[in-house]
Amino acid sequence: MKDRYHLTFPRERVAEPVMCEVAKQFDVVFSIRRASVDVEAGWMDLQLEGSDEEIERAIRHIQERGVRVDPIEGDIIAG
């Protein structure tokens, strides 16, 4: 299964390795499609690929780390 998400990182989470943790702890592959990060905040559009269960676990972990996660409909590159 492949799902697309928009992640919003608040100031206190910008410098933390949240996606590195996801790569190491969950059986999912992620592809960053677009992103912008500065000292104030950050956002990332990404695609997650894996089983439904692993994607749900990874999303839950990201949310528990204080990052907002919103599903994306349509083509990420096209906007």
Steps between C-alpha positions, in 0.01 A plus 500: 500500500615855425363801685586869476520741792575862584702533821525826694789528744471760778806700604592261782505199264680643195846384608392155619563190283136388486516347152827324579324339796219387268750345257670306779197392704234416240484287187409789271675677216455873468562738214517871571325673211522863617618669819591829659678538833632803688558589866135592557321196358502248221276298275545193286290324238587134486387163378508202734505146365441188707227293657194682635600402854858627472390828340247553779767426763746740332238777479408450865869530595539821297193649667623396846821692426290818464481518122166568331413244230237565232418266209556636148259431217619502140848539354759648736726628222215663307380665821 
